[in-house]
Amino acid sequence: MRREGCDEDNLQMEDFICDYCGSVWTDDRPMVEGHHGNCVCGHCLTVAYTELGLTTRGGDSGGSEGVPEGVKCNLCLEVREESIWSSPVREAYLCRRCAKQSAGVLQKDKDIPWTKPT
């Protein structure tokens, strides 16, 4: 998400906020942006990736307990028939597909010292 009142024509790092924890984008907290400016930070992505069972080979477990049926992933804006992670601090959801794609994006960026959890 973006900080309320930010200048859309001159966006700065501090204008980007993680949908899942509310933290601001910094050099120490990388972000991946989804549709319509929705963002997930590296910390939340690590937690979601782990809880969705993506750290195990071919893992497809975890992540959907207590998640209301029919919720949309904040990044892809789709209702998915797969595991979905729910933020413990905000009403925000991350689907398994977006967690995998976002992890790939962050890990490939040589300027960001983030790696997929194992």
Secondary structure, DSSP 8 states (H G I E B T S, - for coil): -B-TT--TTS--GGGBB-TTT--B-BTTB-EEE-GGG-EEEHHHHHHHHHHTTTTSTT----S-TT--TT-B-TTT--B-SS-EEE-SSSS-EEEHHHHHHHHHHHHH-TTS------
